Amino acid sequence: MVKLNKVFIGFSIVFMLLNQAVVAQDAVADNMLLFQRSYGGWPKHFHEKAINYKHTFSDAEKAVIASNIDKNDATIDNGATTKEIWFLAKMYKQYHNTKYLTAVENGVRYLLKAQNKNGGWPQYFPDASLYRSEITYNDNAMINVLKVLQDVTLKRNDLDIVDASLLAPSKAAIEKGIDCILKTQVRVKGKLTVWCAQYNATSLKPAKARAFELIALSGSESVGIVEFLMQQSNPSQAIKEAVNNAVAWFNASKIVGYNFVDTPAPGTPKGKDRILVRDTTSTIWARFYDIETNEPFFSGRDSQKKKDVKDIEYERRNGYAWYGTWPAQLLAKKYPSWVSKNQ
């Protein structure tokens, strides 16, 4: 009887440990595993909507997801692939689930494979249709990739877990990426300014993306680029010139005394509208500036440039970040601190 009790207790302990191993997972991380494509990257949509990793997927939905494992839709747009890598690395450290680690390493390999020979990253890979092949700074897509790879090389933000064989390729990819950044900084009348949101993958010339995203200097994406360059240790003279000239452009292009705000608009789809108003306490920047004139401009789905945001259709006026304070912290704190250390 004593032996039977010991056997029963032993089985109970094993069952308890196995049960804990099953429970000790993260539902969001497990959902991320479902969506990772066979070649390592992640898509951003499921049934044409942004993937909600907190959703409890039915067996039928899981079957559809599994059938898409080879689908040609992995991207770095809207944080896709990079956010999954960071999150799964964190969850691996918490749960030690080797599936999480494998997904992270395959994700990093995907990013390395997706890089162009000239150092840039396309918005999608391997899909090269439409504007998906363009080098994409828009919404910090390429900068997020570089941050992941820098975390790998510096063994930080939980990415010290990846296989050591990925360190050297990641370092080389960063060097090529920085070279691409320096080559794509727009020069106007001989003077360096900032960056456009997209570039042709072959010529490295500024390119148009969606209908309302025309070729323009970006008051938003350029901030992330500058901040990444400032994170480099022992910056080269070329990096210093790139940063200093970009900051000079931010200072010259700020719009003082105005703000872009919501205002009640009964009868409209959202019951409100976004308008530019005078505000003596506010300093903002436009999302897009004409390369030649440096004047802010706006465009709707007809791809026509407008000088006033009120002249584009309601849906686009209220569905896009046309103005913002993106460079504010850079100019007030980050740049002065960087200058004191690197000039």
PyMOL commands that set and color helices and strands:
alter all, ss='L'
color gray80, all
select helices_A, chain A and resi 2-23+27-35+59-67+77-79+82-95+98-114+138-154+159-161+164-184+221-230+237-253+309-311+314-317+328-342
alter helices_A, ss='H'
color red, helices_A
select strands_A, chain A and resi 45-46+49-50+135-136+187-188+191-192+198-199+217-218+255-264+272-286+288-289+298-299+305-306+323-324
alter strands_A, ss='S'
color yellow, strands_A
deselect
rebuild
show_as cartoon
